[in-house]
Amino acid sequence: MSLIEFFSHNTRELLALTFEHLFLVAVSTGIAILIGVPLGILLTRKPGLSKPVLGFANIMQTVPSLALFGFLIPLNIYLFHVKIVGGIGARTAIVALVLYALLPIIRNTFTGISNVDPAIRDAGRGMGMTDRQLLLQVELPLALGVIIAGVRVATVICVGTATIAAAIDAGGLGRYIFRGLRANDNTLILAGAVPAALIAMGADLALGYIERTIQFGKTIGAKSKKFLWSGVIAVLVGIIVAYFIAGKGAGAIAVGSKDFTEQVILGEILAQAIEGKTTLQVVRRFDLGGNLAHEALAAGEIDVYVEYTGTALLAILKNPPVTDPQEVLRRVKAEYARRFKLEWTEPLGFNNTFAILVRADDARQLNLKRITDAARVSAQWRAGFGQDFMSRADGYPGFAQTYGFHFQEIREMDLSLTYRALAEKQVDLIAGNSTDGLISRYGLAQLEDDRHYFPPYDGVPVVRQDTLEKHPELRQVLQKLGGILTVDEMRKLNYAVDGEKRQPREVAREFLKLKNIIQ
Amino acid sequence: MSDLQKAIEFSDVSFTLPDGKTLLSDLNLSVDQGETLVLLGRSGSGKTTTMKLINRLIDPTAGTVQVEGKRTVDWDPIRLRRRIGYVIQEIGLFPHLTVEENIGVVPRLENWPAERIKERARALLTLVGLDADRFAARFPRELSGGQRQRIGVARALAADPPVILLDEPFGALDPITRREIQREFKTLQQELKKTMIFVTHDIAEAFVLGTRIALLKDGQLILLDEPQALLHSQHPEARAFAECFNDAQGSGSRA
């Protein structure tokens, strides 16, 4: 589908996401101005502070945004009973964007005022201006052009960084970009990236125009004061609206998911099962990137999401790999209850582990069933692995050692591309995900992990203990979901969304009906 | 009670920077009301420091400065400065304000009604020889050096202060414009009868404008007398300035 076609089919969604994006940028830049300009002025009065303050703002700029989100989510900072920092959603995205936007604004306010000619400042003081009058009538008007230049840089930074806010359910054009990256769909990536770039360019041009007009030295008076105040009021209204939107309705169950197709489908399955079986209201907080779903669950921002036993053991609890599925589940259950007050319920039934895959033809001709069989004939083979498999604790080095593989060549590429590379005979063996819909689409054969090298990645809903106490009916629903999904079924659901481009919501409903969970 | 006659009085005034460098030492001088005292000296001789002590941009590290019989440290600096007009080289005009707004700065700080500020600005423009209709709405960058300097003088006069400080106001002008504007200023001076402190390193200017001349060198007062007396002084610094003056007069007569 071409980009133009995509836009004409999805105009309403595009507009909604664009609006969310603009909203994030406007509120963040507005708050950054309200904090940064006074702070910059303070620095000109107390130059001793300029090193630590500018140093802090500088460091904030170098913190990667996902790391910053991860740091902000568990925080709980309240101001007059309103939560201002912490959790997922627009609130945390705005806090992070403000931190990124501060540096150029503080720095330009400070330099703009510091660079006012000392002779002009002396003239003002000599004429009997108080410090305040000197600031408002001389220094700020003369520095305004430089300050606006700082706001311009901050705005462009915000437009760019706001695309990442989709990773914590804050919306915006980043949703298209993340979805596109996940589905390996360039049109979708561009659908997010092109409008974001246009917004950045538009903001840059508009503020550049204002900057030039002001430097020409005309508009400082009652009019611009009114303009300034209406801007301040608009930002404040925006903040209030943001908190209103960001708050999760009291008593509702928030279902989360990570940011790939299978997780969104599983999130829908949980959500619709809860909606169908209880009277509880459900809020969907999907597409949480990295470990953010876990952070959000631990912080009480969501109540439940599906986690994989192996991921919890290795990436969250940082334990060494264990291969017995029962043992892994036992360990994560105990540790989660103790450390996070979170409960693992019934496993859904499928194991999303690494699947060592070969072409079905090869498997038949060479009579390959187990990985050991492949290791014997692989001396001339080329392998294709994702970056993730090459680097993780339960990845390639241990795998090659356990089975004694010596490939002729190893090609490291994006995981989603390895399936096609295998089908097109560019490589002969890959490590895919066992539930990936592409396995059936390309007719690939999975080899049995006969030496039990890979830890199990059983999908299990993880839920907050306090939520279960408050809503005991939730436990029954989650028990009903125990064992309903085989690997093969999960593959089909994934393929329905990734391959057939159907909506996760629809795919999940169909499945639950088929299993008689809902009517 | 003779203090009341003196507009400004320095008694044993020194000013030393925190790093120990002395910019002014043991200065004693007084300025009569309606007099124009010229502070003459090379760059770094302490002229501008003396000036800034009067409107309290700095406080003396020793001794006292009195304005209208009251020590500057006892004055509220803001009130003091609004009673003292201040003209510095052309750069002192605010680049973001029009000519009219520049002239109106102090009246606006004093909360004059807008109509009165406007009238005052126009009257002052006429007084310094500029057409109010043509210049009121212009910005400083749209003016020549001489015009800017006239605006600077007009701005210092705006709230009708009894004392005016002028720190090398004509320093950046070409010699011809400078001559012109000095003559106009002289006329203005006689009309207004203000107390003026005028800083310059140009002895010819000092001769045209000064009632008395205070010659400074390295932060010390060398001579305080009427202009003619400077020409007969035996002090080497006075003679150096006198020679400059004679050279200039000499070349002037040959031309």
Interface residues (C-beta under 8 A of the other chain):
Chain A: D117 A119 I120 D122 A123 G124 R125 G126 M127 G128 M129 T130 Q133 Q137 V138 P141 L142 G217 I220
Chain B: N55 L57 P77 I78 R79 L80 R81 R82 I84 Y86 I88 Q89 I91 G92 L93 F94 P95 H96 V105 V106 L109 F139 R155 L165
